[in-house]
Amino acid sequence: APGHRELMVVSLNDRVVAERLLDARSGPVAIEIDAASPFVARTVWHFMELGMRHILSGYDHLVFVAGLLLAARSLRELAIALTAFTAAHSVSLTLVVFGGFHAAPSIVEPLIAASIAWVGLENLMRKQHGARWFVVFGFGLVHGFGFAGVLMELGVRSTAAEIALALVSFNAGVETGQLAV
C-alpha cells in the first residue's frame, strides 16, 4: 500500500549488516555482506543517506525549504536559516531518542503543515525577514518530532555512542539535502 513502510533487517552471525526502511516506491535492494566493512562507516553513510532521502523525497520539507529559499536575500541568510532548522530538529530528535519525550503525530503533522503555511504567508506579507532564523528554529523543533518517527522505527541501536552516531549522521544528511536543494 502507498502509505505502508516496512523495516528490513539483515543479520549475519548475530550482527546486523543492513537495515532499510522500505515503502511502495522502494525498488530492488542490494546488500553487500562484507564482514570487514566497519560498523562506523556503514552507520554514518546509512543514516546520512536516510537524512538526505528524507528531505529530498518529502514534499512538505521541499516546500518548506523552497519558502525559505524564496525569501532569502543572500546565501548566507539561507544557510543560517537552514542550519537553525537542522539544529532545532536535532534538539527534538535527541529529546525523543534519549529523553523518551514523544509528541503525537495527530499534533505534530498539523503543526508541520502550519509551519509551511506560515513561511508562505510570511513571504507574502513581511517586508523584512531579520530574525527569521529564530522562527525557523521553532519550526525545526516541530519538524524534528516528525523525523523522530523514522529513526525510532529503525531502532537506532542500543548504546549511547551508537545512538549519537546515528543522530549526528542523520542530521548531517538532512543538512546536506537542504543545502543541495
VENPEPE-V312056 format. One record per backbone hydrogen bond with DSSP energy under -1.0 kcal/mol. CO is the residue of the C=O (numbers start at 0). NH is the residue of the N-H. If there is no record, write none. Layout:
BEGIN
CO;NH, CO;NH
END
This chain:
BEGIN
0;3, 5;21, 7;19, 9;16, 9;17, 14;11, 17;9, 19;7, 21;5, 22;25, 31;33, 33;36, 37;41, 38;42, 39;43, 40;44, 41;45, 42;46, 43;47, 44;48, 45;49, 46;50, 47;51, 48;52, 49;53, 50;54, 51;55, 52;56, 57;61, 58;62, 59;63, 60;64, 61;65, 62;66, 63;67, 64;68, 65;69, 66;70, 67;71, 73;77, 74;78, 75;79, 76;80, 77;81, 78;82, 79;83, 80;84, 81;85, 82;86, 83;87, 84;88, 85;89, 86;90, 87;91, 88;92, 89;93, 90;94, 91;95, 92;96, 93;97, 93;98, 94;100, 103;106, 103;107, 104;108, 106;110, 107;111, 108;112, 109;113, 110;114, 111;115, 112;116, 113;117, 114;118, 115;119, 116;120, 117;121, 118;122, 119;123, 120;124, 121;125, 128;131, 130;133, 131;135, 132;136, 133;137, 134;138, 135;139, 136;140, 137;141, 138;142, 139;143, 142;146, 143;147, 146;150, 147;151, 148;152, 149;153, 154;156, 158;162, 159;163, 160;164, 161;165, 162;166, 163;167, 164;168, 165;169, 166;170, 167;171, 168;172, 169;173, 170;174, 171;175, 172;176, 173;177, 174;178, 175;179, 176;180
END
